[in-house]
Amino acid sequence: MLQSTLDQLRARLEAALQMSEARAEPWVALTNPVDPDGRVVESARNKMVMVLVGLQSDPSGASPRTTAPLHVNALVMLIANFSGSDYATGLRMLSRTITFFHQNPVFIPDPLSGLPPDNIVLDFVNIDLAQTRDLTEMLGVRYLPSALYRMRTLTFTSDAPHNLMPADQTIRTQR
C-alpha cells in the first residue's frame, strides 16, 4: 500500500511539474537521497526527492488487539536535491511542489490500483531548524531545501491480500 500510494502521488506531482516546465528526464524521484555508504543516489541528482521519513498510528485507529483496520499517517519529505548552478532550479521546483500540494490537498487513489478508495489528505508540517537538521541527518544528507507533509490516513486491514499472517495467529512476545 505504501509503495502504490507514493508511486501515484509521485506520478501526479511529476505530471504537474512537467506541465509547468517540461524536461526529458523526470523531476521527481521516489528514492533515498543517498545510499547506505553516504553517496548521492544518481537517480536522485537534480530532482525533487520524495522519501518516506516516518509512520504514525492515527489516534482514531483501533486497539492493537483487534483485527479492525489500522489507520496510519505517513510523513513524506520532498527534498530539492539540486546543487551548484542548479540550486535556483531546485528552489523553483520546491516552490511549485508546495503550490501543487496546497492546491491539491486531497489525494484520491486510482480506483484501478487496488488501494482502498479512502481519500488521503496532505498536510504541510511545520518543523523548526533543529527538527530539520535531525531529519536530514537521519537521511544521511547535509541540509537541502525541503518540505515535510503528513499523508492522512492510510488504512491497513487484516483482510488485505498482502497479509503475512493468518488471522487466527497472534504475535507472541518473549518475557
C-alpha positions as CSV (number, residue, x, y, z in Angstrom):
1,M,0.0,0.0,0.0
2,L,2.8,2.5,0.9
3,Q,4.6,2.0,-2.4
4,S,1.5,2.2,-4.5
5,T,0.2,5.3,-2.8
6,L,3.6,7.1,-3.0
7,D,4.0,6.0,-6.7
8,Q,0.7,7.5,-7.5
9,L,1.4,10.7,-5.6
10,R,4.9,10.9,-7.3
11,A,3.3,10.5,-10.7
12,R,0.7,13.3,-10.1
13,L,3.4,15.7,-8.8
14,E,5.6,14.7,-11.8
15,A,2.8,15.5,-14.3
16,A,2.2,18.9,-12.7
17,L,5.9,19.8,-12.7
18,Q,6.3,18.6,-16.3
19,M,3.3,20.8,-17.3
20,S,4.9,23.8,-15.7
21,E,8.4,23.2,-17.1
22,A,8.9,20.2,-19.4
23,R,12.1,18.4,-19.5
24,A,13.2,15.0,-20.9
25,E,14.1,13.4,-17.5
26,P,11.8,13.2,-14.5
27,W,11.6,16.0,-12.0
28,V,10.6,13.7,-9.1
29,A,12.3,10.5,-7.8
30,L,10.8,8.3,-5.1
31,T,14.1,7.1,-3.6
32,N,16.5,7.6,-0.8
33,P,18.7,10.7,-1.4
34,V,21.9,8.8,-0.6
35,D,22.9,5.1,-0.5
36,P,23.9,3.3,2.7
37,D,27.6,4.5,2.2
38,G,26.5,8.1,2.0
39,R,27.0,8.6,-1.7
40,V,24.3,10.5,-3.7
41,V,22.0,8.2,-5.5
42,E,22.4,9.1,-9.1
43,S,18.7,8.8,-9.9
44,A,18.2,11.5,-7.2
45,R,20.6,14.0,-8.6
46,N,19.0,17.3,-9.7
47,K,15.5,16.1,-8.8
48,M,12.8,16.6,-6.2
49,V,13.4,13.6,-3.9
50,M,10.3,12.1,-2.3
51,V,11.2,10.0,0.7
52,L,9.1,8.3,3.4
53,V,10.6,9.5,6.8
54,G,8.1,8.1,9.3
55,L,4.8,6.4,10.1
56,Q,2.5,7.3,12.9
57,S,-0.6,5.5,14.1
58,D,-3.7,7.6,13.8
59,P,-5.3,8.0,17.3
60,S,-8.7,7.3,15.8
61,G,-7.4,3.8,14.9
62,A,-8.5,0.6,16.6
63,S,-6.9,-1.2,19.5
64,P,-3.8,-3.3,18.6
65,R,-5.6,-6.4,20.0
66,T,-8.3,-6.3,17.4
67,T,-8.4,-7.0,13.7
68,A,-10.1,-3.7,13.0
69,P,-8.4,-1.6,10.4
70,L,-5.1,0.2,11.4
71,H,-5.1,3.9,10.4
72,V,-1.6,5.2,9.7
73,N,-0.3,8.7,8.8
74,A,2.8,8.8,6.7
75,L,5.4,11.5,6.8
76,V,6.8,12.3,3.4
77,M,9.7,14.7,2.9
78,L,10.3,16.4,-0.5
79,I,13.9,17.5,-0.9
80,A,15.2,19.8,-3.6
81,N,18.3,17.8,-4.4
82,F,19.9,20.4,-6.7
83,S,23.3,21.8,-6.3
84,G,25.8,24.2,-7.9
85,S,24.3,26.2,-10.8
86,D,21.1,24.1,-10.5
87,Y,20.3,25.3,-6.9
88,A,17.9,28.0,-8.1
89,T,16.1,25.4,-10.2
90,G,15.7,23.4,-7.1
91,L,14.1,26.3,-5.2
92,R,11.8,26.9,-8.2
93,M,10.7,23.2,-8.2
94,L,10.3,23.2,-4.4
95,S,8.0,26.3,-4.7
96,R,6.0,24.5,-7.4
97,T,5.8,21.4,-5.3
98,I,4.4,23.3,-2.3
99,T,2.0,25.1,-4.6
100,F,0.8,21.8,-6.1
101,F,0.1,20.3,-2.7
102,H,-1.5,23.5,-1.4
103,Q,-3.9,23.5,-4.5
104,N,-4.4,19.7,-4.3
105,P,-4.5,18.8,-0.6
106,V,-6.8,15.7,-1.1
107,F,-5.4,12.7,-3.0
108,I,-7.9,10.3,-4.4
109,P,-6.3,6.9,-5.2
110,D,-6.8,5.5,-8.7
111,P,-9.7,3.0,-8.4
112,L,-7.8,0.5,-10.6
113,S,-4.8,0.5,-8.2
114,G,-6.4,-1.9,-5.7
115,L,-5.9,0.7,-2.9
116,P,-8.8,1.4,-0.6
117,P,-10.9,4.2,-2.0
118,D,-10.4,6.4,1.0
119,N,-9.2,10.0,0.3
120,I,-5.8,10.8,1.6
121,V,-5.3,14.3,2.9
122,L,-1.9,16.0,2.7
123,D,-1.0,18.5,5.4
124,F,2.1,20.7,5.4
125,V,4.1,20.0,8.6
126,N,5.9,22.9,10.3
127,I,9.2,21.9,11.7
128,D,11.9,24.0,13.2
129,L,15.6,24.2,12.3
130,A,16.6,21.6,14.9
131,Q,14.0,19.1,13.6
132,T,15.0,19.8,10.0
133,R,18.7,19.1,11.0
134,D,17.7,15.8,12.7
135,L,15.7,14.7,9.7
136,T,18.4,15.4,7.2
137,E,21.0,13.8,9.4
138,M,18.8,10.7,9.7
139,L,18.6,10.6,5.9
140,G,22.4,11.0,5.7
141,V,22.4,14.3,3.8
142,R,23.6,17.8,4.6
143,Y,20.8,20.4,4.6
144,L,18.9,20.8,1.4
145,P,15.7,22.9,0.9
146,S,12.8,20.7,1.7
147,A,9.1,20.4,2.7
148,L,7.5,17.9,5.0
149,Y,4.0,16.6,4.5
150,R,1.7,14.3,6.6
151,M,-0.4,11.9,4.5
152,R,-3.6,11.2,6.4
153,T,-4.8,8.4,6.6
154,L,-3.7,5.1,5.1
155,T,-5.8,2.2,6.2
156,F,-4.4,-1.2,6.6
157,T,-6.9,-4.1,7.0
158,S,-6.5,-7.6,8.2
159,D,-8.2,-9.0,5.1
160,A,-5.8,-7.3,2.7
161,P,-4.2,-9.7,0.2
162,H,-0.7,-8.8,1.4
163,N,-1.5,-10.0,5.0
164,L,1.5,-12.0,6.1
165,M,-0.1,-13.9,8.9
166,P,-3.3,-16.0,9.1
167,A,-6.0,-14.1,11.1
168,D,-6.2,-16.8,13.8
169,Q,-2.5,-16.4,14.8
170,T,-1.1,-13.7,17.1
171,I,2.4,-12.4,17.7
172,R,3.7,-13.6,21.0
173,T,6.4,-11.6,22.8
174,Q,9.1,-13.1,25.0
175,R,9.3,-12.1,28.6
